[in-house]
Amino acid sequence: MAHDRRPLILAYHAVDSAWASPLAVTARSLELQAAYLAARGFIGLTVTEAERGRQLGRLPARSVVFTFDDGYRSTALAAPILARFGFPATVFAVTGYVESQRPFDWYGVGHEDPAQLSPMDWDELAALKDKGWEVGSHTVTHALLTTTDDRTLADELAGSRTRIVERLGSCDSIAYPYGQADRRVALAAGRAGYRAAVMLTGVVVADEALRRPRVGLGSGDRGLRLRMKLSAPGLAARRARPARLVRRWRGARDWMPSDEPAAD
């Protein structure tokens, strides 16, 4: 049934073949991943298109959404690669850095070379939008929203959306910084005017319009590893109860300001 279909939403950050970081995927790996999905008949959508299709029961039998968090300048390299396979994408910009053009410096990236942390500017984002991409929000400062007070939460969500609308005409989607959102954050995103939002967690903790799950891919996801990760059993395992239990036992990660909250 069309109403039961779920889009495959993929998460990336930078596209950089010279940067040995989990934040970067090589151009070749991205190409192989896109080729694999195209060969299997996947139709490419943006985040907002996928959410609209899901709500209306009009998703293709197989659909994929490529997303890129943060808005690294190298994200532009993905456009011609994905275009060869007919795939658009959604890039999520941190508007405070788009405005200042200073290298990304939030918690978790401070050890990286600043030369690798350059943000896109408004003209570069507009160029991607002209190519059929969606430009969504990644907040103003990349704050961990689950730990902010209500006023800061509202400012981060509404401020970034307002600025993108002013510069690019629309902003209907958001990716939550550090991939985290609880019910309070999701409700605030709705009040700020977002129609779709995505998370990034090792297992699926929610699947609703303002907390959609994604699958993170990197340079090592090729061949058998890629096929297993994107297989029906592989995706189902991320939704299973044992996976959620393992998640609760997992230790804190050094790239987050604090550990993610328990599932709610």
C-alpha positions as a Python dict, from the first residue, in 0.01 Angstrom:
ca = {
    (1, 'M'): (0, 0, 0),
    (2, 'A'): (129, 346, -91),
    (3, 'H'): (43, 486, 253),
    (4, 'D'): (274, 229, 413),
    (5, 'R'): (576, 324, 205),
    (6, 'R'): (877, 487, 365),
    (7, 'P'): (1140, 685, 175),
    (8, 'L'): (1503, 589, 228),
    (9, 'I'): (1657, 905, 376),
    (10, 'L'): (2037, 914, 364),
    (11, 'A'): (2261, 1145, 568),
    (12, 'Y'): (2597, 1291, 465),
    (13, 'H'): (2808, 1589, 560),
    (14, 'A'): (3109, 1697, 352),
    (15, 'V'): (3215, 1558, 13),
    (16, 'D'): (3593, 1551, 29),
    (17, 'S'): (3819, 1278, -106),
    (18, 'A'): (4125, 1421, 72),
    (19, 'W'): (3972, 1453, 420),
    (20, 'A'): (4006, 1138, 631),
    (21, 'S'): (3715, 1214, 862),
    (22, 'P'): (3383, 1044, 941),
    (23, 'L'): (3228, 1374, 836),
    (24, 'A'): (3346, 1333, 477),
    (25, 'V'): (3248, 1095, 199),
    (26, 'T'): (3469, 1056, -105),
    (27, 'A'): (3329, 1154, -442),
    (28, 'R'): (3385, 797, -564),
    (29, 'S'): (3194, 641, -275),
    (30, 'L'): (2905, 882, -324),
    (31, 'E'): (2899, 794, -694),
    (32, 'L'): (2893, 420, -622),
    (33, 'Q'): (2615, 460, -368),
    (34, 'A'): (2405, 669, -607),
    (35, 'A'): (2468, 422, -891),
    (36, 'Y'): (2359, 131, -673),
    (37, 'L'): (2030, 300, -583),
    (38, 'A'): (1963, 412, -940),
    (39, 'A'): (2020, 57, -1067),
    (40, 'R'): (1761, -66, -816),
    (41, 'G'): (1502, 177, -948),
    (42, 'F'): (1498, 435, -671),
    (43, 'I'): (1339, 772, -745),
    (44, 'G'): (1508, 1077, -594),
    (45, 'L'): (1314, 1330, -385),
    (46, 'T'): (1389, 1618, -153),
    (47, 'V'): (1296, 1599, 215),
    (48, 'T'): (982, 1809, 172),
    (49, 'E'): (877, 1626, -145),
    (50, 'A'): (913, 1293, 32),
    (51, 'E'): (713, 1408, 332),
    (52, 'R'): (438, 1547, 113),
    (53, 'G'): (424, 1225, -88),
    (54, 'R'): (415, 1017, 228),
    (55, 'Q'): (129, 1218, 375),
    (56, 'L'): (-70, 1189, 51),
    (57, 'G'): (10, 822, -6),
    (58, 'R'): (186, 904, -332),
    (59, 'L'): (541, 789, -271),
    (60, 'P'): (701, 582, -548),
    (61, 'A'): (752, 217, -468),
    (62, 'R'): (1118, 300, -406),
    (63, 'S'): (1226, 654, -318),
    (64, 'V'): (1550, 796, -183),
    (65, 'V'): (1636, 1130, -26),
    (66, 'F'): (1999, 1243, -18),
    (67, 'T'): (2065, 1493, 262),
    (68, 'F'): (2376, 1691, 353),
    (69, 'D'): (2409, 1847, 697),
    (70, 'D'): (2591, 2169, 792),
    (71, 'G'): (2639, 2314, 444),
    (72, 'Y'): (3008, 2246, 388),
    (73, 'R'): (3139, 2424, 82),
    (74, 'S'): (3237, 2084, -56),
    (75, 'T'): (2869, 1984, -65),
    (76, 'A'): (2854, 2149, -408),
    (77, 'L'): (3066, 1861, -540),
    (78, 'A'): (2772, 1626, -481),
    (79, 'A'): (2543, 1806, -726),
    (80, 'P'): (2696, 1687, -1056),
    (81, 'I'): (2749, 1336, -916),
    (82, 'L'): (2387, 1296, -812),
    (83, 'A'): (2257, 1471, -1124),
    (84, 'R'): (2404, 1195, -1341),
    (85, 'F'): (2157, 957, -1180),
    (86, 'G'): (1864, 1198, -1170),
    (87, 'F'): (1883, 1256, -794),
    (88, 'P'): (1824, 1592, -625),
    (89, 'A'): (1920, 1647, -260),
    (90, 'T'): (1852, 1860, 45),
    (91, 'V'): (2126, 2062, 214),
    (92, 'F'): (2076, 2191, 568),
    (93, 'A'): (2251, 2522, 635),
    (94, 'V'): (2363, 2668, 968),
    (95, 'T'): (2265, 3026, 898),
    (96, 'G'): (2493, 3197, 1149),
    (97, 'Y'): (2793, 3052, 967),
    (98, 'V'): (2651, 3126, 623),
    (99, 'E'): (2631, 3490, 733),
    (100, 'S'): (2971, 3515, 903),
    (101, 'Q'): (3162, 3281, 668),
    (102, 'R'): (3381, 3173, 958),
    (103, 'P'): (3485, 2805, 968),
    (104, 'F'): (3255, 2573, 1160),
    (105, 'D'): (3367, 2561, 1523),
    (106, 'W'): (3092, 2396, 1724),
    (107, 'Y'): (3151, 2118, 1974),
    (108, 'G'): (3281, 1807, 1801),
    (109, 'V'): (3466, 1967, 1509),
    (110, 'G'): (3722, 2174, 1698),
    (111, 'H'): (3997, 1918, 1638),
    (112, 'E'): (3954, 1930, 1259),
    (113, 'D'): (4154, 2147, 1017),
    (114, 'P'): (3967, 2479, 975),
    (115, 'A'): (4046, 2464, 604),
    (116, 'Q'): (3804, 2169, 579),
    (117, 'L'): (3528, 2348, 770),
    (118, 'S'): (3428, 2626, 530),
    (119, 'P'): (3053, 2695, 498),
    (120, 'M'): (2869, 2765, 176),
    (121, 'D'): (2758, 3124, 119),
    (122, 'W'): (2414, 3239, 7),
    (123, 'D'): (2509, 3244, -361),
    (124, 'E'): (2633, 2886, -346),
    (125, 'L'): (2318, 2773, -171),
    (126, 'A'): (2107, 2955, -430),
    (127, 'A'): (2299, 2778, -706),
    (128, 'L'): (2210, 2441, -557),
    (129, 'K'): (1846, 2544, -530),
    (130, 'D'): (1854, 2639, -898),
    (131, 'K'): (1969, 2283, -971),
    (132, 'G'): (1660, 2139, -804),
    (133, 'W'): (1798, 2099, -454),
    (134, 'E'): (1611, 2195, -140),
    (135, 'V'): (1776, 2424, 115),
    (136, 'G'): (1662, 2352, 468),
    (137, 'S'): (1768, 2471, 812),
    (138, 'H'): (2027, 2334, 1052),
    (139, 'T'): (1952, 2613, 1304),
    (140, 'V'): (2144, 2936, 1362),
    (141, 'T'): (2441, 2809, 1565),
    (142, 'H'): (2424, 2426, 1556),
    (143, 'A'): (2309, 2404, 1918),
    (144, 'L'): (2206, 2073, 2074),
    (145, 'L'): (1837, 2162, 2089),
    (146, 'T'): (1738, 1902, 2347),
    (147, 'T'): (1945, 2089, 2609),
    (148, 'T'): (1843, 2448, 2529),
    (149, 'D'): (1583, 2652, 2714),
    (150, 'D'): (1254, 2728, 2542),
    (151, 'R'): (1352, 3080, 2433),
    (152, 'T'): (1680, 2968, 2279),
    (153, 'L'): (1507, 2675, 2113),
    (154, 'A'): (1251, 2905, 1949),
    (155, 'D'): (1521, 3150, 1838),
    (156, 'E'): (1737, 2875, 1684),
    (157, 'L'): (1444, 2729, 1491),
    (158, 'A'): (1260, 3043, 1383),
    (159, 'G'): (1567, 3258, 1328),
    (160, 'S'): (1729, 3020, 1083),
    (161, 'R'): (1406, 2955, 893),
    (162, 'T'): (1328, 3326, 863),
    (163, 'R'): (1672, 3404, 723),
    (164, 'I'): (1658, 3127, 463),
    (165, 'V'): (1314, 3240, 352),
    (166, 'E'): (1442, 3597, 320),
    (167, 'R'): (1739, 3493, 107),
    (168, 'L'): (1607, 3194, -88),
    (169, 'G'): (1229, 3221, -80),
    (170, 'S'): (1133, 2913, 119),
    (171, 'C'): (1240, 2685, 402),
    (172, 'D'): (1013, 2393, 490),
    (173, 'S'): (1251, 2139, 642),
    (174, 'I'): (1513, 2110, 914),
    (175, 'A'): (1779, 1862, 1021),
    (176, 'Y'): (1834, 1876, 1395),
    (177, 'P'): (2195, 1942, 1502),
    (178, 'Y'): (2369, 1628, 1629),
    (179, 'G'): (2067, 1440, 1490),
    (180, 'Q'): (1872, 1479, 1812),
    (181, 'A'): (1513, 1584, 1882),
    (182, 'D'): (1269, 1495, 2157),
    (183, 'R'): (897, 1574, 2159),
    (184, 'R'): (953, 1926, 2294),
    (185, 'V'): (1191, 2006, 2008),
    (186, 'A'): (959, 1857, 1746),
    (187, 'L'): (662, 2058, 1874),
    (188, 'A'): (873, 2375, 1864),
    (189, 'A'): (976, 2298, 1506),
    (190, 'G'): (613, 2275, 1409),
    (191, 'R'): (538, 2608, 1571),
    (192, 'A'): (830, 2761, 1380),
    (193, 'G'): (667, 2659, 1052),
    (194, 'Y'): (860, 2349, 945),
    (195, 'R'): (669, 2078, 759),
    (196, 'A'): (934, 1808, 773),
    (197, 'A'): (1231, 1733, 995),
    (198, 'V'): (1497, 1464, 1011),
    (199, 'M'): (1707, 1309, 1284),
    (200, 'L'): (2024, 1097, 1277),
    (201, 'T'): (2046, 820, 1535),
    (202, 'G'): (2194, 472, 1528),
    (203, 'V'): (1851, 319, 1574),
    (204, 'V'): (1503, 447, 1498),
    (205, 'V'): (1358, 621, 1802),
    (206, 'A'): (1071, 798, 1623),
    (207, 'D'): (914, 810, 1279),
    (208, 'E'): (681, 1107, 1240),
    (209, 'A'): (671, 1415, 1017),
    (210, 'L'): (893, 1624, 1246),
    (211, 'R'): (1119, 1336, 1353),
    (212, 'R'): (1198, 1121, 1051),
    (213, 'P'): (1490, 875, 1078),
    (214, 'R'): (1789, 874, 844),
    (215, 'V'): (2066, 631, 759),
    (216, 'G'): (2417, 773, 769),
    (217, 'L'): (2651, 665, 489),
    (218, 'G'): (3024, 716, 457),
    (219, 'S'): (3317, 627, 236),
    (220, 'G'): (3335, 272, 369),
    (221, 'D'): (2979, 189, 266),
    (222, 'R'): (3043, 6, -60),
    (223, 'G'): (2974, -335, -207),
    (224, 'L'): (2840, -594, 35),
    (225, 'R'): (2850, -353, 329),
    (226, 'L'): (2629, -106, 139),
    (227, 'R'): (2388, -375, 24),
    (228, 'M'): (2350, -512, 377),
    (229, 'K'): (2309, -170, 535),
    (230, 'L'): (2034, -71, 291),
    (231, 'S'): (1865, -411, 272),
    (232, 'A'): (1517, -462, 414),
    (233, 'P'): (1653, -674, 705),
    (234, 'G'): (1925, -418, 773),
    (235, 'L'): (1680, -131, 788),
    (236, 'A'): (1434, -335, 995),
    (237, 'A'): (1705, -412, 1252),
    (238, 'R'): (1736, -39, 1327),
    (239, 'R'): (1368, -39, 1428),
    (240, 'A'): (1377, -354, 1642),
    (241, 'R'): (1342, -346, 2020),
    (242, 'P'): (1684, -508, 2085),
    (243, 'A'): (1850, -221, 1897),
    (244, 'R'): (1681, 31, 2124),
    (245, 'L'): (1800, -156, 2433),
    (246, 'V'): (2157, -158, 2303),
    (247, 'R'): (2130, 215, 2241),
    (248, 'R'): (2046, 279, 2606),
    (249, 'W'): (2353, 89, 2719),
    (250, 'R'): (2585, 271, 2480),
    (251, 'G'): (2843, 507, 2627),
    (252, 'A'): (2863, 880, 2562),
    (253, 'R'): (3017, 995, 2236),
    (254, 'D'): (3294, 1251, 2226),
    (255, 'W'): (3148, 1452, 1936),
    (256, 'M'): (2832, 1556, 2125),
    (257, 'P'): (2808, 1823, 2398),
    (258, 'S'): (2619, 1567, 2608),
    (259, 'D'): (2476, 1224, 2544),
    (260, 'E'): (2151, 1203, 2353),
    (261, 'P'): (1832, 1181, 2558),
    (262, 'A'): (1645, 858, 2610),
    (263, 'A'): (1384, 768, 2350),
    (264, 'D'): (1044, 917, 2421),
}
